[in-house]
Amino acid sequence: MQVKINGTDITTFIAPRGLKWQRNDVDAPDAGRFLDAEMQRKRVAIKERLDITCRPLTDTEVYTLMNLIEPEFVSVTYKSPLLGTRTATFYSNNVPASYLFKDSQGAEWWDGITFPLIEK
């Protein structure tokens, strides 16, 4: 499966088993359990979320990725188990990265990169 952010394929950055999909229901403010214990459900939308875990990335790769997800909103193309292949607007936040090491060729590596892509 391919994952593209603003047209750039990030599939090779994703660790094995590093893509988790979620369906999130958005309910109306008056939904919930009432005093009679009945549940009133008023779903107004379904939004999708992708949680991405990356393999260790070189300095160049991490720079590319961080600049792709930095804008307030980004266009993401992916395969949804609910809707099939689609392109939608997402945002990302809270992106950690840990400096891993500098290898014998002088390349610097980063690890621990995980981030959500949350549908607008």
C-alpha positions in Angstrom: 0.0 0.0 0.0 1.2 3.5 -0.8 0.9 6.5 1.5 1.4 9.9 -0.2 1.6 13.3 1.5 1.0 16.2 -0.9 1.9 13.9 -3.7 5.2 12.6 -2.2 5.3 8.8 -1.5 6.4 8.2 2.1 5.8 4.4 2.0 9.5 3.6 2.2 9.8 5.6 5.5 7.2 3.5 7.2 8.4 0.6 9.5 6.9 -2.9 9.0 3.5 -2.9 10.7 4.0 0.8 11.1 0.6 2.0 9.8 -2.4 1.8 12.0 -5.8 2.9 10.7 -8.8 4.1 12.9 -12.3 5.1 12.3 -13.5 7.9 14.5 -17.1 8.8 14.9 -18.1 12.4 15.5 -21.3 12.7 17.5 -23.6 15.6 18.0 -23.3 17.5 21.3 -26.7 16.1 22.5 -25.6 12.5 22.0 -24.9 10.4 25.1 -26.4 8.3 27.8 -29.4 9.9 29.5 -31.0 9.5 33.0 -33.2 6.7 31.8 -30.0 4.8 30.8 -30.8 4.9 27.2 -28.1 5.8 24.7 -28.9 8.4 22.2 -26.5 8.2 19.3 -26.4 11.1 16.8 -23.4 10.5 14.6 -22.7 13.5 12.4 -19.5 12.4 10.6 -16.9 9.6 10.3 -13.3 10.7 10.3 -10.3 8.5 9.7 -6.9 8.6 11.4 -3.6 7.1 10.4 -0.9 6.5 13.0 2.5 6.2 11.4 5.6 4.7 12.9 8.8 5.2 10.8 11.8 3.0 10.5 15.1 4.7 11.4 15.6 7.6 8.9 18.7 9.4 7.7 19.1 13.1 8.2 17.9 13.7 4.6 14.9 11.5 5.0 13.8 13.0 8.3 14.1 16.5 6.9 11.9 15.5 3.9 9.3 13.9 6.1 9.2 16.7 8.7 8.7 19.3 6.0 5.9 17.3 4.4 3.9 17.1 7.6 4.7 20.7 8.9 1.9 22.6 7.1 -1.3 23.1 9.0 -3.2 20.8 6.6 -1.9 18.3 4.1 -3.4 16.1 1.3 -3.0 12.4 2.1 -3.6 9.6 -0.4 -3.9 6.1 1.1 -6.0 2.9 1.1 -8.8 2.9 3.7 -10.2 -0.4 4.7 -13.6 1.4 4.9 -13.6 3.5 1.8 -10.8 2.1 -0.5 -8.2 4.3 -2.1 -8.9 7.9 -1.3 -7.4 11.4 -0.9 -8.4 13.6 1.9 -7.2 16.5 4.0 -5.4 15.7 7.2 -3.3 17.4 9.9 -0.5 16.2 12.1 0.8 17.1 15.5 3.1 16.0 18.3 5.9 14.5 16.2 8.8 13.1 18.3 12.2 12.1 16.9 15.3 10.8 18.7 18.8 11.2 17.5 20.1 7.7 17.0 23.8 7.9 15.9 26.2 9.0 13.3 27.5 6.0 11.2 31.0 5.3 9.9 30.2 7.1 6.6 29.1 10.2 8.4 25.4 9.8 7.9 23.2 10.8 10.9 20.2 8.6 11.8 17.0 9.4 13.6 14.6 7.0 15.3 11.4 7.0 17.4 9.5 9.0 14.7 5.8 8.5 15.1 3.0 10.8 14.2 -0.8 10.9 13.6 -2.5 12.0 10.4 -6.0 13.1 11.5 -8.7 13.8 9.0 -10.0 17.4 8.9 
